[in-house]
Each structure stands twice: as structure tokens, then as C-alpha cells.
Amino acid sequence: MKRLTHSAILISLALVFGMTAMAQKLNYVGGGVMQGDRFQLVYELSGADNAGAITPPTVEGAHSIYHTPPQKIGESMSKMIVNGKVIENNSSSIYRYTITYKASKTGTLKVGTASVLANGRKVMASGFTFNNATSGRQSAAAQVRSVASGPVNYNDPFSQTADREINSKDLFVRISMSRPRVYEQQAVVCTIKLYTKFPIKEMIALKQSSFAGFLIEDITPNFNSTPNVESMNGQNYYTVVLKKCILYPQKSGALTINSGEFEVTPVQYVNYVGLNSAIAVPTSGNKLRIKSNSATVAISPLPEPRPAGFTGAVGDFSVKTSISPSALKTYVPATLTCVVTGSGNIKYVKAPSVPFPKEFDTYDPQNKINTSSDGDDVHGNVVFTYQFIPQYVGKFVIPAHDFVFFNPNSGKYETIKIAAQSLDVAKGNGKPSAHYKGLKERMTDILSIKTGNLNTSKEHTFHIDQWYYWLGFFIAPFLLLCAVLIYNRKLIKERADVQRMRTKRAGKMAQKRLMRAKKYMQAGQKEAFYAEVLTATWGYLSDKLTIPVSALSKDNIEIELEKYGVKEPLRKSTLDLLDKCEFAQYAQELANNDMNAVYTHAASLMASLEKVKREKTKEEA
């Protein structure tokens, strides 16, 4: 920050950045010659709830003659709001210290470190050099006017005046992608970042960016870190990462991350200038609505033809296998472990197909995922375990098989050969598994051909003159045909009423999606779970209320549910479910929702709405 120096103390408030919680900081903010050989140094402590006395810095060529106790001059606030909910809300005070020195020489003076005990810890300010021979040459008012009329400086509150209009070059949100072109399923990092030259008091996301066509792996930003300073187009900004995630495109073509919309309340300053001093006092600026840019990525399709055995793994992988125990016995469970390690869409790698001998009883493989999201991809491993039970004594071979993946670095399909494994199975204690026992019993249905006297008869009976002949071959088929025609006409009439069919099938469609969400819940896939529950709920309400999904909003949902006959507690429960899922989907790292509780909530809600429908149908009847 450009310092305003004069014959008396010059004051500037510490920068308050509203997106992060402030740590304790002790900063030198001004100084100058007062009278003759006396001068003052001014320090400010920010981010502290309480402050002790300052330990003055040593100054070569001068000695301290007086310093003031801490003076509280203001407060800093930190507030973060996501989807209308306050996630972080902190406040702390700003204290000022003034130290008077008597100089024994003029010119450049070397100032040492200063320290203060704040919140039980020692906070220090760095040393610097100070020229007391050049101070006092320009009035404080002239310097303030010069700074205020110039360009906005990201770390100078005297330039961030309240009468200055904030434009799109001073404050904006930018979506950036780590790569302009990738293959299907290849990772690309999306970063949504705030750039500002003004402190931010409050920021609310009005509309989240959409990620249609992508699977998302969130990288949690560190909201408690100090804002970074970045240069863009030759100008410096404070920056904070609002969202960072790794995206895996699910189809080829140009996929676009649509812009988000935010409501921002910046902090601006009112400058007060005295005879020999100046102060910049923070004040809330006008609320601004800003939109981020849109970002497009070109997605190249995976090369054709795709080799046999390729199941969608994209990245760079290695594979290791092992069998335990090493000594196999009949009727004793054993495990083949396959570990796929590397980087890429590792969470979505499918279990390799292992060709076990037919003499082994086998079970579906289980998987355990161990990954971390760092850099520009997801790294880690997925462990597949195949349990099998040998049923016969002897020597067996698990044939060699392949693990095929696409490596975007080389642009080619690569194959890892998994070597054949020879197995010796010894006699063990136990019984054959139920599968093989049942197979043995089923084979007994092939019996020998019976010979000898079969007591066959040559007597013939005519049935055409019996009543059951005419009933079974003519009357019953005719009645059945009439019933089919009547039912078909009814079915055609119902299917012609598209809206009625949508309403009738809404519950079934929602139940299918909830069953899919339950699988995601059991697999621990939170992102997919909340997305599926949210889709099921919106789709169900769209079908029941006969409103297109694109036209649905929380306001008209409540109105239409009331018209439908849904009581207020059930309407509130519906909106609460939508809020939980949206919050967990876009700010999962901040959500405390239990997936099982959300699933139970969704199932109970739809059952209650179906009950309302049945009661309404009875009343209309």
C-alpha cells in the first residue's frame, strides 16, 4: 500500500476481506516526523478478540520515549453464505498502537520487529527502514486526493472510495478450465474464482453453475486461508476459490459450464482528512449482481474401434493380483485380490472379468476405493476381491486375461496382461456348496428307459359330443376375446390421455429412481446419491402437478401443492427435502446430512403424497 507520510501519524484501516476468517496480523501502517527530532510509528493489530501491550521495535539512531496502550478503532467481519444459509460468521477487532521516538540523527533509520500478545499468542510485525529526512513534504490532504483520484489499488483503502463506481474490471467471478480439449472420461479441472480489488462483506450465490454432461469430483477449497494476490491483464487482485472440482465428461462434443450469478456486498471507504492526518473508514457499498463467464471444453470421442475387454477405464493404471491363502483346500473359501492403481476415472473402473475354472464356486466381486483429489486428477487405487470355493481336488489354472484402458497421454488403448495362475487344491474338510449340491440333484432327473409290459390301452373316446369340449374350445375363447377387446379399448383411451398417464406412472418412476439412489447410498457415492434423489423428487412433482420440470420452482411448487390439497406440514417437508439435496449436491463438504435419513425422508414424502392423491380420488368419486 502506498503510505501517506507527514509530520503527524497517518492512519489506514487494515483490509477486511469478507470471504475468509482473518488471522491475527500486526502491520506497520504509517509514521513521520512530528516536531524536530521526534517522530511516531503507528501499528495496527487485526483479527484479534483481545490485545495486550506492544513491545516497541528497536530503532537504530533513536530511542522510544512513550507508547500508547491498545486503542480499539474498528471491527472486522467474516461471513459466508451458501444457498441462503450462513456457513461462517466471524468478527474480530482492530487495535492501534502509537509509539513516539526521539531521533539522534536524520536520514535512513533501521526499524526492528515489533510484537504484541493477542489471543494468547505472540504476533509480530516485520522490520523495515524509515527515512525521517523526507517526511512532511506533502500534505495529507494532497496525498489522499492523489490516491483517491487514481486507479483502484487492491490493498489501499484510500483508493477504494465510496463514491467510486465498481465496474467489471474491479470485481468479477471467473470460470477457468485446466485444459481446452480432453477425451471422454479424461479429467479436467474446473475452478470458479472471485477476483476483487475491494474487500467483500457478504457474497450470496443466487444461481449455481451447471455441469451437465459431467461426473464431478469436488476438491474442497480452504475457506480459512488468507486470500491470494494474483495478477491478471497487468492488474493485481485479491482472489478466493469459490469452487474447485475435477470433471469427467460423459460424451463427446462441446460441453459448456454455464455461468453462475452472485449477489455481492463490497466494502468501500470514506476518507476523512485532518490538518496533519487522514483516515479511511469502511462502509458497506451497494449490493451488486455479477455473473461469471461460461467455459467450454472440446471433448474428443474415444478412438474406434474399441478393443475387446475395454469397459471405460480412462487414465494411467497398473494392476497387481494375489491369492490367499496360498494353500488351497476343497470347500474352504479363498480370495483373489486385484488392485488397480493409478490416476484417472479410477472410481468408475469396473472389475476385470476373471475366468475361474468351472470347478470353483464363485461370487460377485466386491470393491474398496482409496483415492485422493489433488493436482489435476484423482489418484489412488481400487481393490477388487473375488471370493471362490474350490469343489474338487486337483491342479487348476486361472487363464491369463487382460485389463484394457485408454491412456489419454499417449492417445492409445493399452492392455495389461494379467498372467495365468496355477492352483493346487488339496482335500479339505467340509461339504460341497449348495450350488454344486443342487447341480448333482438336478442330474438325477435323467432316468433309464423303462421296458417290459407298459399296460397300454387301445380304447378310444370321442369328446366332440361332450359339453366341456364346446365350453373349452368355443365359448371360453370367445368370452376371453371379448374381454381382451374391451380392455384394449380402455387401454388405448387411457394412453391417449398423456397427462393422465404421466400422473398415473409418477409414483412408479420415482420409486425406480429411489431404488437407484439407494444403491448409490450403499456404495457411498454421495454426489450420485443426492443428484438421483433430487431428480426423482423434481420429476415426481412435475408429473403430479402437470408442470414441466423447466417451469418448476420452489414458489410455484408450494402454490400447486396447496391447490392439490396437500397440507402445510407436508408442503414444508417437500421444500425441506429439495433444500437438503441441493445444498448437499453443490456444497457437499459443508453438508451434515445423513444419506440414510435423506433417503427415508424422500420415500416417506412420496408415500404421503400418494396417499393425498388416493384421498382426493375418493372425494372426486
C-alpha positions, 0 to 999 in steps of 0.5 A, spaced: 500 500 500 502 506 498 503 510 505 501 517 506 507 520 510 507 527 514 509 530 520 503 527 524 501 519 524 497 517 518 492 512 519 489 506 514 484 501 516 487 494 515 483 490 509 477 486 511 476 481 506 469 478 507 470 471 504 475 468 509 476 468 517 482 473 518 488 471 522 491 475 527 496 480 523 500 486 526 502 491 520 506 497 520 501 502 517 504 509 517 509 514 521 513 521 520 516 526 523 512 530 528 516 536 531 524 536 530 527 530 532 521 526 534 517 522 530 511 516 531 510 509 528 503 507 528 501 499 528 495 496 527 493 489 530 487 485 526 483 479 527 484 479 534 478 478 540 483 481 545 490 485 545 495 486 550 501 491 550 506 492 544 513 491 545 516 497 541 521 495 535 528 497 536 530 503 532 537 504 530 539 512 531 533 513 536 530 511 542 522 510 544 520 515 549 512 513 550 507 508 547 500 508 547 496 502 550 491 498 545 486 503 542 480 499 539 478 503 532 474 498 528 471 491 527 472 486 522 467 481 519 467 474 516 461 471 513 459 466 508 453 464 505 451 458 501 444 457 498 441 462 503 444 459 509 450 462 513 456 457 513 461 462 517 460 468 521 466 471 524 468 478 527 474 480 530 477 487 532 482 492 530 487 495 535 492 501 534 498 502 537 502 509 537 509 509 539 513 516 539 521 516 538 526 521 539 531 521 533 539 522 534 540 523 527 536 524 520 536 520 514 535 512 513 533 509 520 533 501 521 526 499 524 526 492 528 520 487 529 515 489 533 510 484 537 504 484 541 500 478 545 493 477 542 489 471 543 494 468 547 499 468 542 505 472 540 504 476 533 509 480 530 510 485 525 516 485 520 522 490 520 523 495 515 527 502 514 524 509 515 527 515 512 525 521 517 529 526 512 523 526 507 517 526 511 512 532 511 513 534 504 506 533 502 500 534 505 495 529 507 490 532 504 494 532 497 496 525 498 489 522 499 486 526 493 492 523 489 490 516 491 483 517 491 483 520 484 487 514 481 486 507 479 483 502 484 489 499 488 487 492 491 490 493 498 489 501 499 483 503 502 484 510 500 483 508 493 477 504 494 472 510 495 465 510 496 463 514 491 467 510 486 463 506 481 465 498 481 465 496 474 467 489 471 474 490 471 474 491 479 470 485 481 468 479 477 467 471 478 471 467 473 470 460 470 477 457 468 478 450 465 485 446 466 485 444 459 481 446 452 480 439 449 480 432 453 477 425 451 471 422 454 472 420 461 479 424 461 479 429 467 479 436 467 479 441 472 474 446 473 475 452 478 470 458 479 474 464 482 472 471 485 477 476 483 476 483 487 480 489 488 475 491 494 474 487 500 467 483 500 462 483 506 457 478 504 457 474 497 450 470 496 450 465 490 443 466 487 444 461 481 449 455 481 453 453 475 451 447 471 455 441 469 451 437 465 454 432 461 459 431 467 461 426 473 464 431 478 469 430 483 469 436 488 476 438 491 474 442 497 477 449 497 480 452 504 475 457 506 480 459 512 486 461 508 488 468 507 486 470 500 491 470 494 494 476 490 494 474 483 495 478 477 491 478 471 491 483 464 497 487 468 492 488 474 493 485 481 487 482 485 485 479 491 482 472 489 478 466 493 476 459 490 469 459 490 469 452 487 474 447 485 472 440 482 475 435 477 470 433 471 469 427 467 465 428 461 460 423 459 460 424 451 463 427 446 462 434 443 462 441 446 460 441 453 459 448 456 459 450 464 454 455 464 455 461 468 453 462 475 450 469 478 452 472 485 449 477 489 455 481 492 456 486 498 463 490 497 466 494 502 468 501 500 471 507 504 470 514 506 476 518 507 476 523 512 482 528 512 485 532 518 490 538 518 496 533 519 492 526 518 487 522 514 483 516 515 479 511 511 473 508 514 469 502 511 462 502 509 458 497 506 457 499 498 451 497 494 449 490 493 451 488 486 449 482 481 455 479 477 455 473 473 461 469 471 463 467 464 461 460 461 467 455 459 467 450 454 471 444 453 472 440 446 471 433 448 474 428 443 470 421 442 474 415 444 478 412 438 474 406 434 474 401 434 474 399 441 478 393 443 475 387 446 475 387 454 475 395 454 469 397 459 471 405 460 477 405 464 480 412 462 487 414 465 494 411 467 493 404 471 497 398 473 494 392 476 497 387 481 493 380 483 494 375 489 491 369 492 490 367 499 491 363 502 496 360 498 494 353 500 488 351 497 483 346 500 476 343 497 470 347 500 474 352 504 473 359 501 479 363 498 480 370 495 483 373 489 485 380 490 486 385 484 488 392 485 488 397 480 492 403 481 493 409 478 490 416 476 484 417 472 476 415 472 479 410 477 472 410 481 468 408 475 473 402 473 469 396 473 472 389 475 476 385 470 472 379 468 476 373 471 475 366 468 475 361 474 475 354 472 468 351 472 470 347 478 470 353 483 464 356 486 464 363 485 461 370 487 460 377 485 466 381 486 466 386 491 470 393 491 474 398 496 476 405 493 482 409 496 483 415 492 485 422 493 483 429 489 489 433 488 493 436 482 489 435 476 486 428 477 484 423 482 489 418 484 489 412 488 487 405 487 481 400 487 481 393 490 477 388 487 476 381 491 473 375 488 471 370 493 471 362 490 470 355 493 474 350 490 469 343 489 474 338 487 481 336 488 486 337 483 491 342 479 487 348 476 489 354 472 486 361 472 487 363 464 491 369 463 486 375 461 487 382 460 485 389 463 484 394 457 484 402 458 485 408 454 491 412 456 489 419 454 497 421 454 499 417 449 492 417 445 492 409 445 488 403 448 493 399 452 492 392 455 495 389 461 496 382 461 494 379 467 498 372 467 495 365 468 495 362 475 496 355 477 492 352 483 493 346 487 487 344 491 488 339 496 482 335 500 479 339 505 474 338 510 467 340 509 461 339 504 460 341 497 456 348 496 449 348 495 450 350 488 454 344 486 449 340 491 443 342 487 447 341 480 448 333 482 440 333 484 438 336 478 442 330 474 438 325 477 432 327 473 435 323 467 432 316 468 433 309 464 428 307 459 423 303 462 421 296 458 417 290 459 409 290 459 407 298 459 399 296 460 397 300 454 390 301 452 387 301 445 380 304 447 378 310 444 373 316 446 370 321 442 369 328 446 366 332 440 359 330 443 361 332 450 359 339 453 366 341 456 369 340 449 364 346 446 365 350 453 373 349 452 374 350 445 368 355 443 365 359 448 371 360 453 375 363 447 370 367 445 368 370 452 376 371 453 376 375 446 371 379 448 374 381 454 381 382 451 377 387 446 374 391 451 380 392 455 384 394 449 379 399 448 380 402 455 387 401 454 388 405 448 383 411 451 387 411 457 394 412 453 391 417 449 390 421 455 398 423 456 397 427 462 393 422 465 398 417 464 404 421 466 400 422 473 398 415 473 406 412 472 409 418 477 409 414 483 412 408 479 418 412 476 420 415 482 420 409 486 425 406 480 429 412 481 429 411 489 431 404 488 437 407 484 439 412 489 439 407 494 444 403 491 448 409 490 447 410 498 450 403 499 456 404 495 457 411 498 457 415 492 454 421 495 454 426 489 450 420 485 446 419 491 443 426 492 443 428 484 438 421 483 434 423 489 433 430 487 431 428 480 426 423 482 423 428 487 423 434 481 420 429 476 415 426 481 412 433 482 412 435 475 408 429 473 403 430 479 402 437 478 402 437 470 408 442 470 414 441 466 420 440 470 423 447 466 417 451 469 418 448 476 420 452 482 420 452 489 414 458 489 410 455 484 411 448 487 408 450 494 402 454 490 400 447 486 401 443 492 396 447 496 391 447 490 392 439 490 390 439 497 396 437 500 397 440 507 402 445 510 406 440 514 407 436 508 408 442 503 414 444 508 417 437 508 417 437 500 421 444 500 425 441 506 427 435 502 429 439 495 433 444 500 437 438 503 439 435 496 441 441 493 445 444 498 448 437 499 449 436 491 453 443 490 456 444 497 457 437 499 463 438 504 459 443 508 453 438 508 451 434 515 446 430 512 445 423 513 444 419 506 440 414 510 435 419 513 435 423 506 433 417 503 427 415 508 425 422 508 424 422 500 420 415 500 416 417 506 414 424 502 412 420 496 408 415 500 404 421 503 403 424 497 400 418 494 396 417 499 393 425 498 392 423 491 388 416 493 384 421 498 382 426 493 380 420 488 375 418 493 372 425 494 372 426 486 368 419 486 
